[in-house]
Amino acid sequence: MATQMSTIGVTRAYDRWAPIYDLVFGAVFRRGRSAAIDAAERIGGRIIEVGVGTGISLPQYSRANRIVAVDLSDPMLDKARERVRKLGLSHVEQIAVGDAEALNYVANAFDVVVAQYVVTAVPNPERALDEFARICRPGGEIVITTREGAGKGLRGRIEKALMPITSRLGFRTEFPFERYTDWAAGRGDIRLVEHRPLPPLGHFSLIRFAKIATSNDRA
Ligand SMILES: C[S@@+](CC[C@H](N)C(=O)[O-])C[C@H]1O[C@@H](n2cnc3c(N)ncnc32)[C@H](O)[C@@H]1O
């Protein structure tokens, strides 16, 4: 049976991670974060980072962009607020508690939606991806860094076996890339533009989706 995750369970998990998150996950995801920010800044403008956590990525964005930062966990965001204050990050427009599955922004509000190491932590990932597509303007991009599960073979079986443990820690080990492509295929306005492995070990990847203007947008 598939392991279920709940919003309250994930929130509590990251509330607990907050004091040590940067120490444990700061360096390991650094190159992936840089790759995501480079991709986001090729479009630039008003960027939302969903699941921003402690705001570890915020100083890396160019001051030419305006950044909105959202996360479920207030203790994680306290770290982000402190970072913004200490470093004087004036390009950060807003830091807000929010759920990726029900974002409090109007349609087409952002040029780029960034989600770094977040989608596999969300209880209903496809619902969050739909929200990313809704708030991204046509011509904009959704930039995701993500764990990518093996799906099959020994690694796939180990990832599945670990799920009851890792889901309590706030993330999935089992998450095949097809979850993303199946989601995109089910919509008429999203196109995969990039998929490349990230260090360490290629268990993570960078995924870019472009939002295409539809006849509804042009009407
Ligand atoms: C693995 S951490 C990644 C944090 C940061 N993006 C980074 O690069 O280190 C996952 C983050 O996603 C947040 N998160 C999980 N589910 C979420 C949801 N439904 N809505 C918003 N944030 C969520 C968690 O609170 C946590 O801060």
PDBQT file of the ligand as one rigid body, heavy atoms in Angstrom, charges set to zero:
ROOT
HETATM    1  C1  LIG A 301      13.598  19.733   1.701  1.00  0.00    +0.000 C 
HETATM    2  S1  LIG A 301      13.016  21.305   2.206  1.00  0.00    +0.000 S 
HETATM    3  C2  LIG A 301      13.665  22.369   0.921  1.00  0.00    +0.000 C 
HETATM    4  C3  LIG A 301      13.897  23.774   1.417  1.00  0.00    +0.000 C 
HETATM    5  C4  LIG A 301      14.594  24.698   0.428  1.00  0.00    +0.000 C 
HETATM    6  N1  LIG A 301      13.806  24.853  -0.777  1.00  0.00    +0.000 N 
HETATM    7  C5  LIG A 301      15.974  24.200   0.075  1.00  0.00    +0.000 C 
HETATM    8  O1  LIG A 301      16.368  24.287  -1.085  1.00  0.00    +0.000 OA
HETATM    9  O2  LIG A 301      16.705  23.773   0.968  1.00  0.00    +0.000 OA
HETATM   10  C6  LIG A 301      11.307  21.218   1.781  1.00  0.00    +0.000 C 
HETATM   11  C7  LIG A 301      10.557  22.494   2.179  1.00  0.00    +0.000 C 
HETATM   12  O3  LIG A 301       9.263  22.443   1.585  1.00  0.00    +0.000 OA
HETATM   13  C8  LIG A 301       8.323  22.892   2.526  1.00  0.00    +0.000 C 
HETATM   14  N2  LIG A 301       7.031  22.316   2.156  1.00  0.00    +0.000 N 
HETATM   15  C9  LIG A 301       6.658  21.020   2.192  1.00  0.00    +0.000 A 
HETATM   16  N3  LIG A 301       5.379  20.891   1.776  1.00  0.00    +0.000 NA
HETATM   17  C10 LIG A 301       4.956  22.138   1.455  1.00  0.00    +0.000 A 
HETATM   18  C11 LIG A 301       3.725  22.666   0.987  1.00  0.00    +0.000 A 
HETATM   19  N4  LIG A 301       2.662  21.885   0.747  1.00  0.00    +0.000 N 
HETATM   20  N5  LIG A 301       3.641  23.996   0.777  1.00  0.00    +0.000 NA
HETATM   21  C12 LIG A 301       4.689  24.820   1.025  1.00  0.00    +0.000 A 
HETATM   22  N6  LIG A 301       5.876  24.376   1.492  1.00  0.00    +0.000 NA
HETATM   23  C13 LIG A 301       6.009  23.058   1.705  1.00  0.00    +0.000 A 
HETATM   24  C14 LIG A 301       8.850  22.391   3.868  1.00  0.00    +0.000 C 
HETATM   25  O4  LIG A 301       8.293  23.084   4.952  1.00  0.00    +0.000 OA
HETATM   26  C15 LIG A 301      10.344  22.636   3.684  1.00  0.00    +0.000 C 
HETATM   27  O5  LIG A 301      10.725  23.913   4.113  1.00  0.00    +0.000 OA
ENDROOT
TORSDOF 0
